[in-house]
Amino acid sequence: MGTPGFKFWRKERFDSLGISTNQIIIMAVLVVTLLFGLVLSQTQRTRIPKVSVADEERAAGELKLKVTEIESLWYAERSSAGRGKAIELSFKINLNEAVEKDLMRLPGIGAVLAKRIIDYRNRNGSFKKQEDLKGVRGIGKKKYDRLAPYIKIN
């Protein structure tokens, strides 16, 4: 007598149904293939979908729109704060990477001074320390002290 758990798979059972051994093997292979296919399809559903370039561009556009909104709020706050008052920024501007528009966000820095800072950086190389900013024409100790909390060197 065979193992009790395998009584169902005994050859005599299938012989009485008129199924040959080869047909049993083929059915077993089909069942295993079906189960494998179900498992595979289930795992593919749980994968993170690939993001298309169009989706990335749309997300970048939305981010740019949000940044523009924040900038407009910041400029509105700056203009309402008055020229002599300091403005609280939640970030610091890197003098070695900033473009003119970035520098103009600093209190007391307009287009002319922003251009001078960039020209100074282009002539003399990267700023090594914050105090190097005093070498720019139009930025003395007083203006530097006002800018110091908002700038960094990387």
N, C-alpha and C positions, 0 to 999 in steps of 0.2 A: 504494500500500500504506500502511496506517495505522501508528500507533505500535505496536511489538511488545508492550508491556505491556497494551494494551487489546484484544488479539485475542479474549479471552473474551467481551467485551461487544459484539462486532460484531453487527449486525442479522441477518446471514445465519445465524448460529449459532442465534438464537432463532426465526427464521422456519422453520428445519428442524424445530423442536419444536412449531410451531404456536402460538407465543406472540406476541401483538401488542405494539406499542410501548407502548400504554397499560397493558397488564398488567405489562410490565417496570417502568414508572414506579411502579405501585401496589406491586409487590413490593419495589422499592428503598425506598419510603417506609415500608413495614411493617418491613423489616429495620432501617432507621435508627431507627424508633420503638421497636422491640424493644431495640436496643442502648442507646438513651437511657434507656429504662425500667430496664434492668439497672444502668446506671451510677448512676442516681438512687436506686434501692433500696439499692445498696451504700453510697452516701454517707450515706443516712439511718440505716443500721445503725451507722455509726461516730460519729454525733452523741451528745453527752452527753444522757442522758434528763432530761426535766423532773422535778423533785421535787415531789411533792404536798404539800399543807399537812399532811396526816396524817403523812407521813414527817418533815417538819420538826419537828412537835410531838413525835413519838416521839424524835427525836434530841435535842431540847431536854430532854425528860424524862430521857433517859439521862445527859446532861451534868449536869443538876441532881442526879441520884443520885450521880454521881461527886464533885461538889462537896460534897454532904452527907457522903459517906464521908470526904473529906479533912478537912472541918470536925470531924467526930467524932474523927478521929485527932489533930487539932490540939488539941481541947479535952482529950482524954485526956492528951496530953503536957503541956499546961498544968497540969492538976490534979496530975499526978505530979511536976512540976518544983518545986512548992512556991511559996508566995506571994512569998517574998523573992528568988527567982532569976529572972534575965532569960531570956526565951524567944527563940530564934532564929526570926525570920520570914523567909520568902523573898520577901516583898513589903512595900510600904509602903502605909499607909492615907492617902488624901487627906482631910484634915480638912474640906474644903469640900463634899465629896460623900458622906461617910460617914453611914450611919444608925446607930441605937443598937446594933444587933447587930454592925456592923463595928467600932465603937469599943470594944465589950466584948472584942474580940479582943486589944486592947493590954494589956500587962502592967500590973496595978494599976488597971485601969479596970473598974468594975462598972456596974451599971444606973444608979446615982445620978449618978456622974461623967459617964457617957455622956450622960445627959439634961441635965446642966448644960452640957456642951460644945455640945450642939445648941441649947439655949436661948440661950447666949452668942452663937452664930453667927446665930441668928434675930434677936436684939436688935441686934447690932452689925454685921451683914453678914458677908461672907466674910472668912476669915482672910487677911491680907496676907502674913504671914511666920509661921514656926513659933513664934517667941517669943511671938506673940499668945496662944498657949495658956495662958501664965502668968496671963492675966487671968481665967481661969475659977477660981471659988472652989473650993479643994481641990487645985489644982495649983500647987505651989511649985517652987522651983529644983530640988530633989532629984527630985521626981516628973517634972518636965519633962526633966531629964537622962536619966532612965530611958526616957522615951517618945521622945525625939528620933530615935533610929535607926530608929524604926518609922513615922514620920509624914512626910507631904509636903504641900505646898501647890501646887495647880494652878489 
